[in-house]
């Protein structure tokens, strides 16, 4: 099944709801960006001010129109608040693969299990609805939190791209590639369900 960029895709369980990132989410997510300007220090995405979040939203919308990335707002049903954003990107219907990334959560939501629920919803949709073969995660080699999180759900480290991505501060990061295959999903799913 091909990924349909024009759909209003909502993924949810008892803990979280992922809904398409739209302008209505801007004012709801802006306090996180202003309070935690260094939240995306390992990412090439603009962040940390009104202007940079505007650019973040513009880029997300542009990438969706180009049929390359589909961004979500993350709503935490437990706390009854919008918590951040995540995306599916580099979507290749031909190769049946995509990336999960561009993920950020405000500090009050981190370590609560919310991110696990988000990953479960995305992976279930990718492997069980789209029937894709592969999911990739690109992570800055310095980002210990993300490396631990992806390894914890069953992502396998596949390699390192040296001097791969230019960050806003001028640093050229080394990017680690993690992957999950369709053949691994059953075990990854069981692991996630147990942890949730």
KAVENNOR-V387149 format. One record per residue. N is the residue number from 1. RES is the residue in one small letter. SS is DSSP state (2 for helix, 1 for strand, 0 for the rest). PHI is phi in whole degrees, -180 to 180 (* if undefined). D_FIRST is the distance of its C-alpha to the first C-alpha in Angstrom with 1 decimal. Layout:
N,RES,SS,PHI,D_FIRST + N,RES,SS,PHI,D_FIRST
//
This chain:
1,x,0,*,0.0 + 2,x,0,-77,3.8 + 3,x,0,-74,6.6 + 4,x,0,-103,8.9 + 5,x,0,-72,12.4 + 6,x,0,-86,14.3 + 7,x,0,-73,13.4 + 8,x,0,-95,16.2 + 9,x,0,-84,14.5 + 10,x,0,-121,17.1 + 11,x,1,-118,17.0 + 12,x,1,-154,20.3 + 13,x,0,-137,22.5 + 14,x,0,-68,26.3 + 15,x,0,-99,27.1 + 16,x,1,-141,24.8 + 17,x,1,-131,22.6 + 18,x,1,-103,20.3 + 19,x,1,-130,20.3 + 20,x,1,-54,19.5 + 21,x,0,-68,22.5 + 22,x,0,-134,24.8 + 23,x,2,-58,28.4 + 24,x,2,-63,29.5 + 25,x,2,-86,28.8 + 26,x,2,-57,31.1 + 27,x,2,-67,34.4 + 28,x,2,-77,33.0 + 29,x,2,-101,32.0 + 30,x,2,-56,34.9 + 31,x,2,-57,37.4 + 32,x,2,-66,35.4 + 33,x,2,-62,35.4 + 34,x,2,-73,39.1 + 35,x,2,-76,40.1 + 36,x,0,-128,38.2 + 37,x,0,-63,38.2 + 38,x,0,-95,37.7 + 39,x,0,-59,34.5 + 40,x,0,-107,32.4 + 41,x,0,-65,35.0 + 42,x,0,-96,32.7 + 43,x,0,-117,30.1 + 44,x,0,-78,30.3 + 45,x,0,-74,29.3 + 46,x,0,-69,32.3 + 47,x,0,-168,33.6 + 48,x,0,110,36.9 + 49,x,0,-151,38.3 + 50,x,2,-58,37.6 + 51,x,2,-66,37.1 + 52,x,2,-70,34.8 + 53,x,2,-69,32.6 + 54,x,2,-59,32.5 + 55,x,2,-65,31.4 + 56,x,2,-62,28.7 + 57,x,2,-64,27.3 + 58,x,2,-60,27.6 + 59,x,2,-64,25.7 + 60,x,2,-61,22.9 + 61,x,2,-68,22.7 + 62,x,2,-64,23.1 + 63,x,2,-67,20.3 + 64,x,2,-68,17.9 + 65,x,2,-62,19.3 + 66,x,0,-83,18.7 + 67,x,0,57,15.0 + 68,x,0,-123,15.9 + 69,x,1,-144,16.6 + 70,x,1,-124,16.0 + 71,x,1,-97,19.2 + 72,x,1,-121,20.2 + 73,x,1,-92,23.7 + 74,x,1,-102,24.6 + 75,x,1,-110,26.7 + 76,x,1,-92,28.9 + 77,x,0,-69,29.6 + 78,x,0,-69,32.5 + 79,x,0,-91,34.3 + 80,x,0,58,33.1 + 81,x,1,-146,32.5 + 82,x,1,-78,29.9 + 83,x,1,-110,29.9 + 84,x,1,162,28.0 + 85,x,1,-150,24.6 + 86,x,1,-151,21.6 + 87,x,1,-145,18.6 + 88,x,1,-108,15.4 + 89,x,1,-145,16.1 + 90,x,1,47,16.1 + 91,x,1,-78,12.3 + 92,x,1,-119,11.3 + 93,x,0,-63,7.9 + 94,x,0,-64,10.1 + 95,x,0,-93,11.5 + 96,x,0,56,8.8 + 97,x,1,-146,11.5 + 98,x,1,-160,13.2 + 99,x,1,-108,16.5 + 100,x,1,-105,17.8 + 101,x,1,-178,21.2 + 102,x,1,55,23.5 + 103,x,1,-97,24.5 + 104,x,1,-148,27.9 + 105,x,1,-133,29.8 + 106,x,0,-62,33.4 + 107,x,2,-59,36.0 + 108,x,2,-70,36.6 + 109,x,2,-101,33.0 + 110,x,0,-76,32.9 + 111,x,0,80,33.8 + 112,x,0,-100,33.0 + 113,x,0,94,29.8 + 114,x,2,-60,27.7 + 115,x,2,-62,25.8 + 116,x,2,-61,24.9 + 117,x,2,-63,23.4 + 118,x,2,-61,21.4 + 119,x,2,-63,20.0 + 120,x,2,-60,19.3 + 121,x,2,-62,17.2 + 122,x,2,-66,15.2 + 123,x,2,-64,14.8 + 124,x,2,-62,13.9 + 125,x,2,-65,11.1 + 126,x,2,-64,9.8 + 127,x,2,-87,10.4 + 128,x,2,-101,10.2 + 129,x,2,-102,7.5 + 130,x,0,-74,5.0 + 131,x,0,60,6.6 + 132,x,0,-74,8.0 + 133,x,0,-98,11.3 + 134,x,1,-155,13.7 + 135,x,1,-125,15.1 + 136,x,1,-119,18.3 + 137,x,1,-130,21.3 + 138,x,1,-106,24.0 + 139,x,1,-133,27.3 + 140,x,1,-59,30.8 + 141,x,0,-62,33.0 + 142,x,0,-88,35.6 + 143,x,0,-87,33.3 + 144,x,2,-64,34.4 + 145,x,2,-63,32.9 + 146,x,2,-68,29.3 + 147,x,2,-60,29.8 + 148,x,2,-65,31.1 + 149,x,2,-65,28.4 + 150,x,2,-71,25.5 + 151,x,2,-61,27.6 + 152,x,2,-66,28.3 + 153,x,2,-97,24.7 + 154,x,0,111,24.3 + 155,x,0,-68,23.3 + 156,x,1,-105,25.0 + 157,x,1,-69,27.0 + 158,x,1,-113,26.0 + 159,x,1,166,28.4 + 160,x,1,-132,30.2 + 161,x,1,-101,30.1 + 162,x,1,-79,33.7 + 163,x,1,47,34.7 + 164,x,1,-88,31.1 + 165,x,1,-133,30.9 + 166,x,1,-84,33.7 + 167,x,0,-95,34.3 + 168,x,0,-56,36.1 + 169,x,0,-85,39.3 + 170,x,0,93,39.4 + 171,x,0,-74,38.5 + 172,x,1,-100,36.2 + 173,x,1,-85,34.1 + 174,x,1,-86,33.0 + 175,x,1,-110,29.4 + 176,x,1,-90,28.3 + 177,x,1,-108,24.8 + 178,x,1,-111,23.5 + 179,x,1,-141,20.3 + 180,x,1,-132,18.5 + 181,x,1,-100,16.6 + 182,x,2,-55,14.2 + 183,x,2,-68,17.3 + 184,x,2,-96,19.4 + 185,x,2,-61,17.4 + 186,x,2,-56,19.4 + 187,x,2,-72,22.6 + 188,x,2,-61,21.6 + 189,x,2,-61,20.5 + 190,x,2,-60,23.8 + 191,x,2,-64,25.7 + 192,x,2,-65,24.3 + 193,x,2,-60,24.9 + 194,x,2,-63,28.4 + 195,x,2,-75,29.2 + 196,x,0,-80,28.0
//
